[in-house]
Amino acid sequence: MPQIKTARGPEFSRIVSVAGHRGSRVVDNEEMCTYIDSSDEWIRQRTGIVERRWAAEEETPLAMAVSAGSKAIGRAGIRPEQIGTLIISTVSHFQQTPSLAVHVARELGLNDPAAWDISAACAGFCYAVGQADAIVRSGLSEHVLVIGVEKLSELTDLKDRGTAFLFADGAGAVVIGPSDEPAIGPTVWGSDGEQASVIDVASWEANAAHPKITMDGRSVFKWATTHIAEKTKEALAAAGLTAGDLDVFIPHQANNRITDSMLRHLGLPDSVVVSRDITHMGNSSAASVPLAMEALLESGEATSGQTALTIGFGAGLVYAGQVVRLP
């Protein structure tokens, strides 16, 4: 039999750059309480959210993804044509095909890239990082652009007192390329389809307007503070590290009480920087982790080269996480 040649690439990959785009409109809790019967104090106590960012009409998922992606490429110091693969995670692209990724690739001026969307909700960015790491190390592409983008304000039911105050709009992007040393740990990921109805968006066919998000918040909270908290430990172990080795923890920005529970479960030292980007951003689903990463680096709370644990979790129910070196 003839021998089939296989693709081979560098031994390691890394996040080369990170960039984001936040919805331009700031919606504070006072405004939110004009839509629902609630209070600033109640929302802060339940979630930690003080305000959230909503996109203007012209800030479409395409526009926000292009904005974040262009900045990430520029910060990586490479040309658009050097991106060989583009992966976009979104639940806000209301077209079965073609993918949002092919439109973004065109707008960014990428040169004949592999391009596709994934639907993994709030875990989607970490899912895509796992794919990008494998793609670079296999030699299929030297550089991969990963974008998480959502316009959840269009999916938000402003009459739902249990969810209306949660969601936000934005895009976060990273470029992943070759590395001389280990900089992305193994991805720990999975799903629990038995709980698929816990977070749901109605079918497009049944809705003339955009479908709306529904969520059983109590079930999500229980799942995140037990099952997902344990998966953070697995992601650390998969990278051969302990809690004491971490500099930064970047969980999906879903709820500060969930983050607090994870911290107790992990037993992280007080020296570990913990992202609380949800306070002024809200929950931006697939954009959550990269936006939080960018915010920590821009504020100086975290610095390039530090070791960070990321974890995303959401509708499906799905989860994914990995340890990374910050760009």
N, C-alpha and C positions, 0 to 999 in steps of 0.2 A: 504493500500500500504506500502511496506517496505521503510524505510527511507534510502536515499542514503547519505553516509558519504562524506563530501567534504574536500579538502585539506586546511589547515590553516597554516600560517607562522608568522613571526615577523610583528609587526605593521609598521616598517620602514625599508628602505634599504639605502645603501650608496655606493659611489664609493670608494673602498678600495685602489686601486692602479691604476697607469697609466704608460704606457711605449710605446715606438715607435721604428720604424726602418725607416730611410730615405734612399732613393736611394743613392748609393755611388758616382755617377758622378755629379759634379757641372757644370751646363751649364749656363754661364753668357749671358747677353744680346748681347755682342759682337759676341759670337758664334752663338746665335740665328739669328742674322742679316746676317749670311752667308747662312741661309736657306730661309729667307723672306726679302722682300724689306722694311726695317724699320730702326729704330735707337734706341740706348739705351735711349735717352731722350724721344722719343715718347712712348716707352713701360713703362718707369717709370711714365710718366705723366698720362697715361691711366689706369694703374693698380697698380703701386707701386712696381712691381716686378723688382728686380735687378739681380737675378739668380734663377734657379730652380734645383731640384734634380731629376735626372733620374737614374733608376736602371740598373745595369749591366745585362748581359745575364743570369747569374746564379741567380740573384735576382728575382726569379719568385714570383707571388702573394703568392704561397704556402710558399716559403722560407721566405718572408718578414713577412707574418702572423705568422709563427712559431716563428720567432725571437722576434717580439713584444709581442706575447702571452706568450712565455716563461718568458720574463722579467717581464711582469705584474704579473704572478703567483708568481714568486720569490719575487717581491716587496710586494705582499700581505701577504707573510709569511705563505702560505698554500702549500699543496702538490697538484700536478696535479690531483690526483684521487679525490680531494675534489670539483672539478669543475663538477657540475651536468648538466650544459647546456652551449653550445657554439653557439653563433650567429655571423655570419660574414656578413658584408655588402660589396658588391663588384659588379662592372660591368665589371671586368677584368678576370673573370673565364669563358673561352669560351667552356663550356661543360654544357649541359642541366642537366645532372645527371650522376654520383653522385655529390653532392654538394662539394664545396671547404671545407666546414666545417668538413665533415667527414674525409678528408685527413689530415687536420690540427689537428683534435682530435687524430688521429693515431700517428702523428709525435710528439705530445706533451705528449703522454702517458696517455691521459685521460681515465677514467674507465667507459665505456658504457654510455657516455653522450647523452642527446638529442642534436642534431646538425643540423643546417640548415643555408642556405644563404638567404639573402633578397636583393632585387634590388630596392633601393630607392636613388640611385645616391648620391649626396652631402648631402642629408638629412639622409642618411642611418644610420650613427652612432647614431644620436639622436633618430631615430625610434627604434633602437635596445636597447638603454638605457631605453626607455619607456617600451619595452617588458620585459627587464631584471628586472626592478623595480617591475613589476607586478608578474613575476615568483617567485622572492624571497619572496615577501609579501604574495603570495598565498601558500607558502610552497612546491612548486613543486621542487625547488632546493635551497640549501643553498647558493651556489655561482654560479654566471653566468659570463662567459668570453665573452666579446663583442670585436670584432675586425672589424675595417674598413681598407680595404686594396685595393690599386689600382696600376696598372702599366699602367698609361695613356699615357706614351710615345709611347706605341705600338698602341694606338688608335689615335695618333695625326697626322694630315695631315700637313706635314712640308711645303706644298705649300700654305696653307691657312693663309694669312696675318692677318686674324681676330681672329684666335684661336691658332696658332702654339706656341706662346710664353707663353701660359697660364698654361699648364698642367704639372704635376709632378707625381713622384712615391714614394710610402711609405706605411707604415702600422702603425696604432695606436690602442692600446688595453687598456681596463680597466677590472678590476675584480669588480663585484658588489655583495655585501653580506649584511647580516643583520646589522641593526643599532639600537641603543638605543634611537635615536632622529631623527626627520625629516631631511633628507639630500638629497632627490631627490623630486623636486616638480612635479606636474602633467604635463604630456607631452601635449603640444598644437601641433597638427599635422593636415595635410590635403593635398589635391591635387587639381589641376585644369587641368583636362584632355583635356579641350578645347585648351590648349596651348602645347599639347604633342609634336608637331612638332618643337617647338622653339629650343629645344636641342635634338639632335637625333644621334643615332648610327645606321648605315645601318645594314640590316639583315645579319646574318652569312652566310646564304645560298647563298646570292648574291655576296659574296666576297671570293676569294681563299685565300687572305691574311687577316689579321685582318681588320675589318671594321673601318672606321674613324669617328671621332666626327664632327658634324656640329652644328653651333649655330648662332642664330639671337641675337647677343650681345645687340643690342638696346632694343629689347623686354624684354630680361632677366633683363637688368639694370632697366627698368621702373617698372617691376613686383617686383623686389627685393627692390627697394627704396620706393615703395608705399605699396603694399600688405604685404610683409614680414616685413617691418618696423613696421607695425601695429601689426603683430603677435608677435613681441618681447614684445610689451606692454601687450598682452594677456597672454603670458607665465609668465610675472612678476605678473600680477593680479591673475592668477591661483594659484601661490605660496603664495598669500597674502602679496606681497611685493611691494615696490615702487622703483623708480630709486635710491633714496637716500639710500636704504638698500644694494645696490650692492657694492662689492669690485672689481669684475672682469667681463669683457665682452669678451666672446669668440665666435665670429661669424664665420661661414664658411669662409675660406680664399679664396674668389673668386675675390675680387677687393677692393682696399683700398678706392676707391671713393664710393662704395656701403657701406662700413663700416662707412665712414664719414657721409653719409646720414642717416644711422641708428642712429648714435650718436646724430645728430640734432633732429631726430624724438623722440628719447627716452628722451632727455634732461638730459643725464647722468652728474653727477658732475665731475669736473676735477680730483677728487681723484680716480675715477674708472680706473683701469688698463685695457687697451684695447689691445687685441692680434693683432700684425701685422706680424705674422709668414709668410705671403705670400711673404714678401720682399726677403727672402732668400730660400724659399721652393717652391713657386708657388702653384698652385691649385691641391691638391691631393684628391679631391672629398671626399669619405667616410672616408679617413684617416685624413682629414683636422682638424677637431675639437679636436680629442684626441692628435694629434701631437702638435697643438698649446697649448693645456693644459699642456702637458709635458714640452714644451719649457719655458713657463712662470714659472713653478715650479722649473725647473733646473736653470734658470737664477736668481731666487730670486725675480723676479718682482711680483710674487704671492706666497702665502704661504698656507700650509695645513690648512683646516678649514674655509678658506674664502668662501664667497658666490659669485657664478658665474652664469651668464646667458649664456647659449649656444643656438645657433640657426643654423640649417643647411637648405639649400635650393638648388634645382637643377632640373635636367631633370625629366619631368613628366607632368607638373611641380609640384614638391612636396616640402613640408617643414615640419620641426619638431623642437621643442625646449623645454627646461626645465631649471629650476633653480636648481643648485646642490651645495653641499659643496665640496670643492676641497679635494682630498685625501692627 
